[in-house]
Amino acid sequence: MPILRAALRGGRVARTAALIAALLPLAVPGVVHGVGALGLYARLPASWLDESILRSTLVLATRFLPLLLVAGWLALRRVRPEQEQAAALLGAGPLRRALTVWGPQAAPGLGAGALLVLVFALRELDAVVLIDNRILPMTLYSKIHFNRLADEANLLFLCLLYVVGPALLALGLLGWARRGRDRGP
């Protein structure tokens, strides 16, 4: 969030840095991204990173950073600079301004961006297949390919619910917001 705010309110250098950070992960294929992360993790001395889901989470977070940056940038555009300047003149520090001025106004856009990143991360397989093959799509493929039991159908329904759940939540939030706008002030 501070990077986005600096890119939106900052000068040419901040905008260029945010643009590079946003476009770089899109230019790299998922498998190359995963191999690069694997090389980075091989050099880290942290043994707790080997058996955790944190490695896959970090790969997916860096892979879909552009989507979250765009959603955050669009959400922060709603906040007028005059509101932030007024809070600063009243003595609010950066954290207080974030919590009271631009944080609540940007929260719906950031929530929508987080849901979008979650949906895209759930379908991304090539970036994390080399990092950790215990992810849900690989487990489903292995179970269905090598077994023909009822547990695989249950796993498939769980995966479907896991992917469709955030989409249904987003549709519900959009309907709720539309219903609120139709009522008027």
C-alpha positions in Angstrom: 0.0 0.0 0.0 2.7 2.5 0.8 4.3 1.8 -2.6 1.0 2.4 -4.4 0.5 5.6 -2.5 3.9 6.8 -3.4 3.3 5.9 -7.0 0.0 7.8 -7.1 1.1 10.9 -5.1 4.8 10.8 -5.9 6.8 12.0 -8.8 8.1 10.4 -12.0 10.7 8.1 -10.3 8.0 6.6 -8.0 5.6 6.0 -10.9 8.4 4.4 -13.0 9.4 2.1 -10.1 5.8 1.0 -9.5 5.3 0.4 -13.3 8.4 -1.8 -13.4 7.3 -3.7 -10.3 3.9 -4.2 -11.9 5.0 -5.3 -15.3 8.1 -7.5 -14.5 6.2 -10.5 -13.2 3.9 -10.5 -16.2 6.9 -10.7 -18.6 8.3 -13.9 -17.0 6.6 -17.3 -17.7 5.4 -19.2 -14.7 7.9 -22.0 -15.0 10.8 -19.6 -15.2 9.4 -17.7 -12.2 9.3 -21.0 -10.3 12.8 -22.0 -11.3 14.1 -18.6 -10.2 12.4 -18.9 -6.9 13.8 -22.4 -6.5 17.3 -21.1 -7.0 16.7 -18.3 -4.5 15.3 -20.8 -1.9 18.3 -23.1 -2.4 20.6 -20.3 -1.2 18.6 -19.4 1.9 19.8 -21.0 5.1 16.3 -21.3 6.6 15.3 -24.9 7.1 11.8 -24.0 8.3 11.1 -22.8 4.8 11.5 -26.3 3.3 8.4 -28.0 4.8 6.1 -25.0 4.9 3.6 -23.7 2.4 5.3 -20.3 2.6 7.5 -21.0 -0.4 4.5 -21.5 -2.7 2.7 -18.6 -1.2 5.6 -16.3 -1.8 6.0 -17.5 -5.5 2.3 -16.9 -6.1 2.3 -13.5 -4.3 5.2 -12.3 -6.5 3.6 -13.8 -9.6 0.3 -11.9 -9.2 1.7 -8.7 -7.7 0.6 -6.7 -10.9 -3.1 -7.6 -10.4 -3.0 -6.4 -6.8 -1.0 -3.2 -7.7 -3.6 -2.3 -10.4 -6.5 -2.9 -8.1 -4.8 -0.9 -5.3 -4.0 1.9 -7.7 -7.6 2.1 -8.8 -8.8 2.0 -5.2 -6.5 4.8 -4.1 -7.5 7.1 -7.0 -10.9 7.5 -5.2 -9.2 9.2 -2.3 -8.8 12.9 -2.8 -5.5 14.5 -1.8 -7.3 17.3 0.0 -8.7 14.8 2.5 -5.2 13.5 3.3 -3.8 17.1 3.5 -6.5 18.1 5.9 -5.8 15.2 8.1 -2.1 16.0 8.0 -2.8 19.6 9.0 -4.8 18.4 11.9 -1.8 16.5 13.1 -2.4 12.9 11.9 0.7 10.9 11.2 1.1 8.6 8.3 -0.3 5.6 10.1 -3.4 7.5 11.4 -4.0 8.8 7.9 -3.8 5.3 6.5 -6.2 3.9 9.1 -8.8 6.8 9.0 -8.6 8.5 5.6 -7.5 6.5 2.7 -7.6 3.0 4.2 -11.4 2.8 4.6 -12.1 4.4 1.3 -9.8 2.1 -0.6 -10.8 -1.1 1.3 -13.5 -2.3 -1.2 -11.1 -2.0 -4.1 -8.4 -3.8 -2.2 -10.8 -6.5 -1.2 -11.8 -7.0 -4.8 -8.2 -7.1 -5.9 -7.4 -9.7 -3.2 -10.3 -11.9 -4.4 -9.0 -11.5 -8.0 -5.5 -12.5 -7.0 -6.9 -15.5 -5.0 -8.8 -16.8 -8.0 -5.8 -16.4 -10.4 -3.5 -18.0 -7.8 -5.8 -21.0 -7.5 -5.5 -21.8 -11.2 -1.8 -21.2 -11.4 0.0 -24.5 -11.6 3.2 -24.0 -13.7 4.8 -21.5 -11.3 4.6 -23.7 -8.2 4.8 -27.2 -9.6 8.6 -27.3 -9.2 8.4 -25.6 -5.7 5.9 -27.9 -4.1 3.9 -30.7 -5.7 1.6 -31.2 -2.8 -0.7 -28.4 -4.0 -4.4 -29.2 -4.5 -4.5 -29.5 -8.3 -1.5 -31.8 -8.3 -2.9 -33.9 -5.5 -6.2 -34.2 -7.4 -4.4 -35.2 -10.6 -2.4 -37.9 -8.8 -5.4 -39.2 -6.9 -7.7 -39.4 -9.9 -5.0 -40.8 -12.2 -3.8 -43.6 -10.0 -7.0 -44.4 -8.0 -10.6 -44.8 -8.8 -12.2 -44.3 -5.4 -14.9 -42.0 -4.0 -12.4 -39.8 -2.2 -11.2 -38.3 -5.5 -14.7 -37.1 -6.2 -14.9 -35.5 -2.8 -11.5 -33.8 -3.4 -12.8 -32.6 -6.8 -15.9 -31.0 -5.2 -13.7 -29.4 -2.5 -11.5 -27.9 -5.3 -14.5 -26.7 -7.1 -15.9 -25.1 -3.9 -12.5 -23.6 -3.3 -12.4 -21.9 -6.7 -16.1 -21.0 -7.0 -16.4 -19.7 -3.4 -14.5 -16.5 -3.8 -16.3 -15.8 -7.1 -19.7 -16.2 -5.4 -18.5 -13.9 -2.6 -17.5 -11.3 -5.1 -20.8 -11.5 -6.9 -22.6 -11.1 -3.6 -20.6 -8.0 -2.8 -21.3 -6.5 -6.2 -25.0 -7.2 -5.8 -25.0 -5.7 -2.3 -23.1 -2.5 -3.6 -25.5 -2.2 -6.5 -28.5 -2.5 -4.3 -27.1 0.2 -2.0 -26.6 2.6 -5.0 -30.1 1.9 -6.3 -31.7 3.0 -3.0 -30.0 6.4 -3.2 -29.1 8.8 -0.3 
